[in-house]
Amino acid sequence: MSTNFINEGNIGSAPEFHEYPNGNEEPRRVLRLNVYFDNPIPGKDGYEDRGGFWRPVDWWHRDAEHFATLFQKGMRVVVLGREERDDWTDEQNNPRTTYRINARGVGILPYRIEAVTLSPKQAAAEPSPPSE
């Protein structure tokens, strides 16, 4: 079972990068985030959180390793994907259910960012003049 999902929240712990073999193909890469999706309601003294929830977020992306260094705990993100139900059994043989987000995209929102550092663009090789 899955349903469309789009919401914004804060990353609650350091991102985890995992890589899995894929036969002779390029390995599959996933970035795992633990995100708290809040429900801010405007009030007299700013915003009040009413009814937020935690969700594990899996983002399968070929550049997941790069994003693992970019995303940080506390960063505000918007997540677009599918919410999926995962039924499992714990160590005491009790049935459990976890809802996780299978993300199609994760975007960084400009809240709580102190600085952004861009690396210089690498210059393309100069084309050689045409031979005559």
C-alpha positions in Angstrom: 0.0 0.0 0.0 1.3 3.5 -0.8 0.0 7.0 -1.2 1.5 10.2 -2.6 3.3 12.3 -0.1 4.7 15.9 -0.1 5.6 17.7 3.1 8.4 19.6 4.7 10.3 18.9 7.9 13.6 18.8 9.7 16.3 16.1 9.4 16.6 14.5 12.9 19.9 12.7 12.6 22.9 12.4 10.4 22.1 11.0 6.9 23.1 7.5 6.2 24.5 6.4 2.8 24.3 2.7 1.7 25.4 1.0 -1.5 24.1 -2.4 -2.6 25.5 -4.6 -5.4 23.4 -4.9 -8.5 24.9 -7.8 -10.5 27.0 -6.4 -13.3 25.2 -3.1 -13.3 26.2 0.0 -11.3 25.5 -0.5 -7.6 22.2 0.8 -6.2 22.7 3.8 -3.8 20.3 5.0 -1.2 20.3 8.0 1.2 18.4 7.3 4.4 17.1 10.3 6.4 15.1 10.4 9.6 12.7 13.4 9.2 10.3 15.1 11.6 7.4 16.5 9.7 5.8 19.2 11.8 2.5 20.9 11.7 3.2 24.5 12.5 0.1 26.6 13.4 0.4 30.4 13.7 -0.3 31.7 17.1 0.1 34.8 19.2 3.8 34.1 20.1 4.9 32.7 16.7 4.2 29.2 15.5 3.1 26.2 17.6 3.7 22.6 16.5 0.5 20.5 16.5 0.7 16.9 15.6 4.0 16.3 13.9 5.4 12.8 13.1 8.7 11.1 12.4 9.2 9.1 9.2 12.2 7.3 7.7 12.9 8.6 4.2 14.7 6.4 1.6 16.0 8.3 -1.5 17.4 6.0 -4.1 19.6 8.1 -6.2 22.9 7.5 -8.1 24.4 10.6 -6.4 23.3 9.6 -2.9 26.8 9.5 -1.6 27.3 13.2 -2.6 24.0 14.2 -1.0 25.0 12.4 2.2 27.7 15.0 2.7 25.4 17.9 1.8 22.4 17.1 4.1 22.9 17.8 7.8 21.0 17.2 11.0 18.5 20.0 11.7 18.3 21.0 8.0 14.8 21.9 6.7 13.8 19.8 3.7 10.8 19.2 1.5 10.2 15.6 0.6 8.2 14.4 -2.5 7.4 10.7 -2.9 5.2 7.8 -1.8 4.4 6.8 1.8 4.6 3.0 2.0 3.5 0.6 4.8 6.1 -1.9 5.9 4.8 -4.8 8.1 7.4 -6.7 10.0 7.9 -8.8 13.2 10.0 -7.8 16.1 12.4 -9.9 18.2 9.6 -10.9 20.5 7.5 -12.1 17.5 5.1 -9.2 17.8 3.6 -7.8 14.5 4.8 -4.2 13.8 4.1 -1.6 11.2 6.3 1.1 10.0 5.4 3.8 7.5 8.3 5.0 5.4 8.7 7.5 2.6 10.1 6.3 -0.7 11.3 9.7 -2.0 11.4 10.8 -5.6 13.0 14.1 -4.6 14.4 15.9 -1.5 14.9 19.6 -1.6 16.8 21.8 0.8 14.8 24.8 2.2 16.7 27.9 3.1 15.7 27.9 6.8 18.4 27.4 9.4 21.2 27.6 6.9 24.1 29.8 8.2 26.2 29.8 5.0 26.4 28.3 1.6 29.8 27.6 -0.1 29.9 26.9 -3.8 33.0 25.3 -5.3 34.4 26.9 -8.4 33.1 25.5 -11.7 35.8 23.5 -13.4 36.8 25.1 -16.6 36.1 23.1 -19.7 39.0 22.2 -21.9 39.7 24.9 -24.5 38.6 23.6 -27.9 41.5 23.3 -30.3 41.4 25.4 -33.5 40.1 23.6 -36.6 42.9 22.2 -38.7 43.2 23.5 -42.2 
